[in-house]
């Protein structure tokens, strides 16, 4: 008999559900400043280019539901109940925490659907969850710091890259490069020794080792349009260099900082990167994103269980 219910707060960035959401969504990202008409037009055009809307909303919902199911299959003592909390669109993180509180759940493991920790990104989700829980008088929030080291997460990418390499004849392997990318963040995070870039590098190196990859590069993508400098090299500059200086012909893109098919991958990679690679006479490849892959869901479940068990072993 399972004795008590533990909340599972699954947090993610969120995406507009439909065209009408674009303006409020981007206003929220810009801390309440409405984007100008030109920016709105540009964003709307990007969504249209990938078919009108992003599959992210549906995928995030499925990831939360399947993770709950996976945890309840594995865990004998407690049952987990998932709640979705989004950063920039409803249901907001605060709404999810409030609901956990109203359901009488005393503890909730909080997981952000982003593998690498940064004070700028992942920490800001947890801070919002904790602040709302304190305001409401519960639940106790147990944040998963990062899960980029989970063997199932690394294993997922190893498997996908090997599959992609099978499409390239052996004779073309030396002209093949794997590009690992993650969302760029403002350079100022480096001043405080933020672990984000190191964690991204570690993920890439672990995948390279496990998959026996001969040639690889790291780059950053989807930088914001702000006056502050962002971490580089930018993925488009990296493509130019790898093609013209190093002579690579086959480019395999692995956006390891993301977990779903969404705008940054479908537009920034599949449209922008692809068109540059092809313009330069190269071939573009991209393995599918983790989405709802069972191996990936297992990795998330393990990170939730470790966080939960860690707290309980600590004698709380």
QUIBEL-V670238 format. One record per backbone hydrogen bond with DSSP energy under -1.0 kcal/mol. NH is the residue of the N-H (numbers start at 1). CO is the residue of the C=O. E is the energy in kcal/mol with one decimal. If there is no record, write none. Layout:
[[NH:CO:E] [NH:CO:E]]
This chain:
[[3:77:-2.8] [6:79:-3.1] [7:107:-3.1] [8:81:-2.7] [9:109:-2.6] [10:83:-2.8] [11:111:-3.3] [12:85:-1.6] [21:18:-2.0] [22:19:-1.5] [25:21:-2.6] [26:22:-2.5] [27:23:-2.2] [28:24:-2.1] [29:25:-1.9] [30:26:-1.7] [31:28:-1.5] [32:27:-2.7] [33:30:-1.4] [40:36:-2.4] [41:37:-2.6] [42:38:-2.3] [43:39:-2.6] [44:40:-2.7] [45:41:-2.4] [46:42:-1.9] [47:43:-2.1] [48:44:-2.3] [49:45:-2.2] [51:48:-1.7] [52:47:-2.8] [59:55:-2.3] [60:56:-3.0] [61:57:-1.8] [62:58:-2.3] [63:59:-2.8] [64:60:-2.2] [65:61:-2.2] [66:62:-3.0] [67:63:-2.1] [68:64:-2.1] [69:65:-1.9] [70:66:-2.6] [71:67:-2.5] [72:68:-2.2] [73:69:-1.5] [74:70:-1.6] [75:71:-2.7] [79:4:-2.0] [81:6:-2.3] [83:8:-2.8] [85:10:-2.6] [86:91:-3.4] [87:12:-2.1] [88:13:-1.7] [93:86:-1.6] [96:92:-2.0] [97:93:-2.4] [98:94:-2.3] [99:95:-2.1] [100:96:-2.3] [101:97:-2.4] [102:98:-2.7] [103:99:-1.8] [104:101:-1.8] [105:100:-2.0] [108:140:-2.7] [109:7:-2.5] [110:142:-2.4] [111:9:-2.7] [113:11:-2.8] [114:112:-2.5] [123:118:-2.5] [125:121:-1.1] [126:122:-1.9] [127:123:-2.8] [128:124:-1.4] [129:125:-2.1] [130:126:-2.9] [131:127:-2.5] [132:128:-2.1] [133:129:-2.3] [134:130:-2.5] [135:131:-2.0] [136:132:-2.4] [137:133:-1.4] [138:133:-3.3] [140:106:-3.6] [142:108:-3.2] [144:110:-3.0] [147:115:-1.5] [148:115:-1.1] [150:147:-1.5] [154:150:-2.0] [155:151:-3.2] [156:152:-1.6] [157:153:-1.5] [158:154:-2.3] [159:155:-2.5] [160:156:-2.2] [161:157:-2.7] [162:158:-2.3] [163:159:-2.0] [164:160:-2.2] [165:161:-2.8] [166:162:-1.3] [167:164:-1.6] [168:165:-1.8] [172:169:-2.7] [173:170:-1.6] [176:173:-1.5] [177:250:-2.8] [178:215:-2.1] [179:252:-3.2] [180:217:-2.8] [181:254:-2.1] [184:221:-2.8] [187:229:-2.6] [189:186:-2.0] [190:187:-2.1] [191:188:-1.1] [193:190:-1.7] [194:189:-1.6] [199:195:-2.4] [200:196:-2.2] [201:197:-2.3] [202:198:-2.6] [203:199:-2.1] [204:200:-2.2] [205:201:-2.8] [206:202:-2.4] [207:203:-2.3] [208:204:-2.6] [209:205:-2.4] [210:206:-2.5] [211:207:-2.6] [212:208:-1.1] [213:208:-1.8] [217:178:-2.4] [219:180:-2.4] [220:233:-2.7] [221:182:-2.3] [226:224:-1.4] [231:185:-2.6] [235:220:-2.5] [238:234:-2.3] [239:235:-2.2] [240:236:-1.9] [241:237:-2.1] [242:238:-2.8] [243:239:-2.2] [244:240:-3.0] [245:241:-2.1] [246:241:-1.5] [248:242:-2.4] [249:175:-2.7] [250:175:-2.4] [251:283:-3.1] [252:177:-2.7] [253:285:-2.9] [254:179:-3.0] [256:254:-2.2] [257:181:-1.5] [258:255:-1.9] [266:262:-3.5] [267:263:-2.8] [268:263:-1.1] [270:265:-2.7] [271:267:-1.4] [272:267:-2.5] [273:268:-1.6] [274:269:-2.1] [275:271:-2.1] [276:272:-1.9] [277:273:-2.9] [278:274:-2.8] [279:275:-2.0] [280:276:-2.0] [281:278:-1.5] [282:277:-3.0] [283:249:-3.4] [285:251:-2.5] [291:259:-2.0] [293:290:-2.9] [297:293:-2.5] [298:294:-2.3] [299:295:-1.6] [300:296:-2.1] [301:297:-2.5] [302:298:-2.5] [303:299:-1.9] [304:300:-2.1] [305:301:-2.6] [306:302:-2.5] [307:303:-1.9] [308:304:-2.5] [309:305:-3.2] [310:306:-2.8] [311:307:-1.7] [312:308:-1.6] [313:309:-2.8] [314:310:-1.3] [315:312:-1.2] [316:311:-1.2]]
